[in-house]
Each structure stands twice: as C-alpha cells, then as structure tokens.
C-alpha cells in the first residue's frame, strides 16, 4: 500500500460532504473570509466552522486570523494526492486512446499547414 493512502483517505472523507466540496470549489477561486463562506449556506456559524476544521485537518485548507477576521484559503497542492491516485487508476486503454487523440489532432493540424 503506497505511503500516501492515509492522506488520500483523509481527503476523500473530507470531500465526501457536499458542503465541504462547495467550500473547496469556492476557495479554488480565491481566499475568503469565514462570513463570506457562510453566506450561501443555511447553517449556524459554528457548524460551518466544524466543516472548515475537517477540511483543515485533511490538509485541504489553511486559515489566518487578523484581528477578528479569519481568512481561509485552499492549501497549495492540497488536491495533488487525489490527482496522483486518479492518475494511477487510468487503464492502459485510456492511455492509448489519449495518445491516439493527440496523434489525430496533430495530424489534422499538420494537414492545415500544407
């Protein structure tokens, strides 16, 4: 079993919840203050903070507090473990289809140049 499976399990558990996925999607655009993150959800602030804690414990987000304002951002490379695992799941047939697609695109564009 690869060393990163424990980290992968934590990330997948954190992303299993639709609220946490929505938070990650929002943070992929830019960092946000907690009150901004809470706006689209009909839940109490302590409940949102629990979701943020799960995301932080999984290594997906980080936060900084300046005075009374907490800003949350997506941790750089946070989803790399997920990308790595998904890449390992690709079948040889998918890889061949990808190479064929690239070849066909190049062949088409080379034909345009002559």
LOLO-326965 format. One record per residue: x, y, z of N, C-alpha, C in turn; residue number from 1. Coordinates in steps of 0.2 Angstrom, whole numbers, plus 5000, padded with zeros to 4 digits. Example, Ala and Ser with C-alpha at 12.3 -4.5 7.8 and 13.67 -1.06 7.14 Angstrom:
BEGIN
+------+------+------+-------+-------+-------+------+------+------+-----+
| n.xx | n.yy | n.zz | ca.xx | ca.yy | ca.zz | c.xx | c.yy | c.zz | num |
+------+------+------+-------+-------+-------+------+------+------+-----+
| 5066 | 4972 | 5039 |  5062 |  4978 |  5039 | 5066 | 4984 | 5039 |   1 |
| 5064 | 4989 | 5035 |  5068 |  4995 |  5036 | 5064 | 5000 | 5039 |   2 |
+------+------+------+-------+-------+-------+------+------+------+-----+
// end
This chain:
BEGIN
+------+------+------+-------+-------+-------+------+------+------+-----+
| n.xx | n.yy | n.zz | ca.xx | ca.yy | ca.zz | c.xx | c.yy | c.zz | num |
+------+------+------+-------+-------+-------+------+------+------+-----+
| 5004 | 4994 | 5000 |  5000 |  5000 |  5000 | 5005 | 5006 | 5000 |   1 |
| 5003 | 5011 | 4995 |  5008 |  5017 |  4995 | 5007 | 5021 | 5001 |   2 |
| 5012 | 5025 | 5003 |  5013 |  5029 |  5009 | 5007 | 5034 | 5009 |   3 |
| 5005 | 5037 | 5003 |  5000 |  5042 |  5003 | 4993 | 5040 | 5005 |   4 |
| 4992 | 5034 | 5005 |  4985 |  5031 |  5006 | 4981 | 5034 | 5012 |   5 |
| 4985 | 5035 | 5018 |  4982 |  5038 |  5024 | 4980 | 5046 | 5022 |   6 |
| 4984 | 5049 | 5019 |  4982 |  5056 |  5017 | 4976 | 5056 | 5012 |   7 |
| 4976 | 5051 | 5007 |  4971 |  5051 |  5002 | 4964 | 5049 | 5006 |   8 |
| 4964 | 5045 | 5011 |  4958 |  5043 |  5014 | 4955 | 5049 | 5018 |   9 |
| 4960 | 5053 | 5021 |  4958 |  5059 |  5024 | 4954 | 5064 | 5019 |  10 |
| 4958 | 5065 | 5014 |  4955 |  5070 |  5009 | 4948 | 5067 | 5006 |  11 |
| 4948 | 5061 | 5004 |  4941 |  5058 |  5002 | 4936 | 5059 | 5007 |  12 |
| 4937 | 5058 | 5013 |  4932 |  5058 |  5019 | 4930 | 5066 | 5019 |  13 |
| 4935 | 5070 | 5019 |  4933 |  5077 |  5019 | 4929 | 5079 | 5013 |  14 |
| 4930 | 5077 | 5007 |  4927 |  5079 |  5001 | 4920 | 5075 | 5000 |  15 |
| 4919 | 5070 | 5005 |  4913 |  5066 |  5004 | 4906 | 5071 | 5005 |  16 |
| 4907 | 5076 | 5009 |  4902 |  5080 |  5011 | 4901 | 5086 | 5006 |  17 |
| 4894 | 5087 | 5003 |  4893 |  5092 |  4998 | 4895 | 5099 | 5001 |  18 |
| 4894 | 5100 | 5007 |  4895 |  5107 |  5009 | 4903 | 5108 | 5009 |  19 |
| 4907 | 5103 | 5011 |  4914 |  5104 |  5011 | 4916 | 5105 | 5004 |  20 |
| 4913 | 5101 | 4999 |  4915 |  5101 |  4992 | 4914 | 5108 | 4989 |  21 |
| 4908 | 5111 | 4991 |  4906 |  5118 |  4989 | 4911 | 5123 | 4992 |  22 |
| 4913 | 5122 | 4998 |  4918 |  5127 |  5001 | 4925 | 5126 | 4997 |  23 |
| 4927 | 5120 | 4995 |  4933 |  5120 |  4992 | 4933 | 5123 | 4985 |  24 |
| 4927 | 5122 | 4981 |  4926 |  5125 |  4975 | 4926 | 5132 | 4975 |  25 |
| 4923 | 5135 | 4981 |  4923 |  5142 |  4981 | 4930 | 5145 | 4983 |  26 |
| 4934 | 5141 | 4987 |  4941 |  5143 |  4988 | 4946 | 5142 | 4983 |  27 |
| 4944 | 5138 | 4978 |  4948 |  5137 |  4972 | 4949 | 5144 | 4968 |  28 |
| 4944 | 5148 | 4969 |  4943 |  5154 |  4965 | 4948 | 5159 | 4969 |  29 |
| 4948 | 5160 | 4975 |  4952 |  5165 |  4979 | 4950 | 5163 | 4986 |  30 |
| 4955 | 5166 | 4991 |  4954 |  5165 |  4998 | 4947 | 5169 | 5000 |  31 |
| 4944 | 5168 | 5005 |  4938 |  5171 |  5008 | 4938 | 5171 | 5015 |  32 |
| 4934 | 5176 | 5018 |  4933 |  5177 |  5025 | 4928 | 5172 | 5027 |  33 |
| 4928 | 5170 | 5033 |  4923 |  5165 |  5035 | 4916 | 5167 | 5034 |  34 |
| 4914 | 5173 | 5035 |  4907 |  5176 |  5034 | 4905 | 5175 | 5027 |  35 |
| 4910 | 5176 | 5022 |  4908 |  5176 |  5015 | 4907 | 5168 | 5013 |  36 |
| 4911 | 5164 | 5016 |  4910 |  5157 |  5015 | 4903 | 5154 | 5018 |  37 |
| 4901 | 5157 | 5023 |  4895 |  5155 |  5027 | 4889 | 5157 | 5023 |  38 |
| 4889 | 5163 | 5019 |  4883 |  5166 |  5016 | 4879 | 5161 | 5012 |  39 |
| 4882 | 5157 | 5008 |  4877 |  5153 |  5004 | 4874 | 5147 | 5008 |  40 |
| 4876 | 5146 | 5014 |  4873 |  5140 |  5017 | 4868 | 5142 | 5023 |  41 |
| 4863 | 5138 | 5024 |  4858 |  5140 |  5029 | 4860 | 5136 | 5035 |  42 |
| 4866 | 5138 | 5039 |  4868 |  5134 |  5045 | 4871 | 5139 | 5049 |  43 |
| 4871 | 5138 | 5055 |  4875 |  5142 |  5060 | 4882 | 5142 | 5059 |  44 |
| 4885 | 5148 | 5061 |  4892 |  5148 |  5060 | 4896 | 5143 | 5064 |  45 |
| 4895 | 5141 | 5070 |  4898 |  5135 |  5072 | 4898 | 5129 | 5068 |  46 |
| 4893 | 5128 | 5065 |  4893 |  5122 |  5060 | 4897 | 5123 | 5054 |  47 |
| 4898 | 5128 | 5052 |  4902 |  5130 |  5046 | 4909 | 5129 | 5048 |  48 |
| 4911 | 5131 | 5054 |  4917 |  5131 |  5057 | 4920 | 5123 | 5058 |  49 |
| 4915 | 5119 | 5060 |  4916 |  5112 |  5060 | 4918 | 5109 | 5053 |  50 |
| 4915 | 5111 | 5048 |  4917 |  5109 |  5041 | 4924 | 5112 | 5039 |  51 |
| 4925 | 5118 | 5041 |  4932 |  5121 |  5040 | 4937 | 5117 | 5044 |  52 |
| 4936 | 5115 | 5050 |  4940 |  5111 |  5054 | 4942 | 5104 | 5050 |  53 |
| 4937 | 5101 | 5048 |  4938 |  5095 |  5044 | 4942 | 5096 | 5038 |  54 |
| 4941 | 5101 | 5034 |  4945 |  5102 |  5029 | 4952 | 5104 | 5030 |  55 |
| 4953 | 5108 | 5036 |  4960 |  5110 |  5038 | 4963 | 5103 | 5041 |  56 |
| 4960 | 5099 | 5044 |  4963 |  5093 |  5047 | 4965 | 5088 | 5041 |  57 |
| 4962 | 5089 | 5036 |  4963 |  5084 |  5030 | 4969 | 5088 | 5026 |  58 |
| 4971 | 5094 | 5028 |  4976 |  5097 |  5024 | 4974 | 5101 | 5018 |  59 |
| 4967 | 5102 | 5017 |  4965 |  5105 |  5011 | 4965 | 5112 | 5011 |  60 |
| 4963 | 5115 | 5017 |  4963 |  5122 |  5018 | 4968 | 5125 | 5024 |  61 |
| 4969 | 5131 | 5024 |  4973 |  5134 |  5029 | 4969 | 5141 | 5031 |  62 |
| 4970 | 5143 | 5037 |  4967 |  5149 |  5039 | 4972 | 5154 | 5042 |  63 |
| 4970 | 5160 | 5042 |  4974 |  5165 |  5046 | 4969 | 5170 | 5049 |  64 |
| 4971 | 5172 | 5055 |  4967 |  5177 |  5058 | 4970 | 5183 | 5059 |  65 |
| 4967 | 5189 | 5057 |  4969 |  5196 |  5058 | 4964 | 5199 | 5062 |  66 |
| 4965 | 5201 | 5068 |  4960 |  5204 |  5072 | 4955 | 5199 | 5073 |  67 |
| 4949 | 5201 | 5071 |  4943 |  5197 |  5072 | 4941 | 5193 | 5065 |  68 |
| 4945 | 5194 | 5060 |  4943 |  5192 |  5054 | 4948 | 5186 | 5052 |  69 |
| 4944 | 5180 | 5051 |  4948 |  5174 |  5049 | 4947 | 5173 | 5041 |  70 |
| 4953 | 5173 | 5038 |  4953 |  5172 |  5030 | 4955 | 5164 | 5029 |  71 |
| 4951 | 5161 | 5025 |  4953 |  5154 |  5023 | 4955 | 5154 | 5016 |  72 |
| 4960 | 5149 | 5015 |  4962 |  5148 |  5008 | 4963 | 5141 | 5007 |  73 |
| 4963 | 5139 | 5000 |  4965 |  5132 |  4998 | 4972 | 5131 | 4999 |  74 |
| 4974 | 5126 | 5002 |  4982 |  5125 |  5003 | 4985 | 5123 | 4996 |  75 |
| 4990 | 5126 | 4994 |  4993 |  5124 |  4988 | 4995 | 5117 | 4987 |  76 |
| 4993 | 5114 | 4982 |  4994 |  5107 |  4981 | 4990 | 5102 | 4985 |  77 |
| 4985 | 5105 | 4988 |  4981 |  5101 |  4993 | 4977 | 5095 | 4989 |  78 |
| 4976 | 5096 | 4983 |  4972 |  5090 |  4979 | 4977 | 5086 | 4975 |  79 |
| 4984 | 5087 | 4976 |  4988 |  5083 |  4972 | 4988 | 5075 | 4974 |  80 |
| 4987 | 5074 | 4980 |  4986 |  5067 |  4982 | 4980 | 5063 | 4978 |  81 |
| 4975 | 5067 | 4978 |  4969 |  5064 |  4974 | 4971 | 5064 | 4967 |  82 |
| 4974 | 5068 | 4964 |  4976 |  5068 |  4957 | 4981 | 5062 | 4956 |  83 |
| 4985 | 5061 | 4960 |  4990 |  5056 |  4960 | 4986 | 5049 | 4959 |  84 |
| 4982 | 5048 | 4964 |  4978 |  5042 |  4965 | 4974 | 5041 | 4958 |  85 |
| 4970 | 5046 | 4956 |  4966 |  5045 |  4950 | 4971 | 5044 | 4944 |  86 |
| 4977 | 5047 | 4944 |  4981 |  5045 |  4938 | 4983 | 5038 | 4938 |  87 |
| 4984 | 5035 | 4944 |  4986 |  5028 |  4944 | 4980 | 5023 | 4942 |  88 |
| 4974 | 5026 | 4942 |  4968 |  5022 |  4941 | 4967 | 5021 | 4933 |  89 |
| 4970 | 5026 | 4930 |  4969 |  5025 |  4922 | 4972 | 5019 | 4919 |  90 |
| 4968 | 5016 | 4915 |  4969 |  5010 |  4912 | 4974 | 5011 | 4906 |  91 |
| 4978 | 5006 | 4904 |  4982 |  5006 |  4898 | 4978 | 5008 | 4892 |  92 |
| 4971 | 5006 | 4891 |  4967 |  5008 |  4886 | 4966 | 5015 | 4885 |  93 |
| 4965 | 5018 | 4891 |  4964 |  5026 |  4892 | 4970 | 5029 | 4889 |  94 |
| 4976 | 5027 | 4891 |  4982 |  5030 |  4889 | 4983 | 5029 | 4882 |  95 |
| 4981 | 5024 | 4879 |  4982 |  5023 |  4872 | 4977 | 5027 | 4868 |  96 |
| 4971 | 5028 | 4871 |  4966 |  5032 |  4867 | 4968 | 5040 | 4868 |  97 |
| 4971 | 5042 | 4873 |  4974 |  5048 |  4874 | 4979 | 5050 | 4869 |  98 |
| 4984 | 5045 | 4868 |  4989 |  5045 |  4863 | 4986 | 5046 | 4856 |  99 |
| 4981 | 5042 | 4854 |  4978 |  5042 |  4848 | 4975 | 5048 | 4847 | 100 |
| 4971 | 5051 | 4852 |  4968 |  5058 |  4851 | 4973 | 5063 | 4849 | 101 |
| 4979 | 5063 | 4853 |  4984 |  5068 |  4852 | 4987 | 5067 | 4845 | 102 |
| 4988 | 5061 | 4843 |  4991 |  5060 |  4836 | 4986 | 5062 | 4831 | 103 |
| 4979 | 5061 | 4832 |  4974 |  5063 |  4827 | 4974 | 5071 | 4826 | 104 |
| 4975 | 5074 | 4832 |  4974 |  5082 |  4832 | 4981 | 5084 | 4829 | 105 |
| 4986 | 5082 | 4830 |  4992 |  5084 |  4827 | 4992 | 5083 | 4819 | 106 |
| 4990 | 5077 | 4817 |  4989 |  5075 |  4810 | 4984 | 5080 | 4807 | 107 |
| 4979 | 5082 | 4810 |  4974 |  5087 |  4807 | 4977 | 5094 | 4806 | 108 |
| 4981 | 5096 | 4811 |  4984 |  5102 |  4811 | 4990 | 5103 | 4806 | 109 |
| 4994 | 5097 | 4806 |  4999 |  5097 |  4801 | 4996 | 5097 | 4794 | 110 |
| 4990 | 5094 | 4793 |  4987 |  5095 |  4786 | 4985 | 5102 | 4785 | 111 |
| 4983 | 5106 | 4790 |  4981 |  5113 |  4789 | 4987 | 5117 | 4787 | 112 |
| 4993 | 5115 | 4788 |  4999 |  5119 |  4787 | 5001 | 5118 | 4780 | 113 |
| 5000 | 5113 | 4777 |  5002 |  5112 |  4770 | 4997 | 5114 | 4765 | 114 |
+------+------+------+-------+-------+-------+------+------+------+-----+
// end
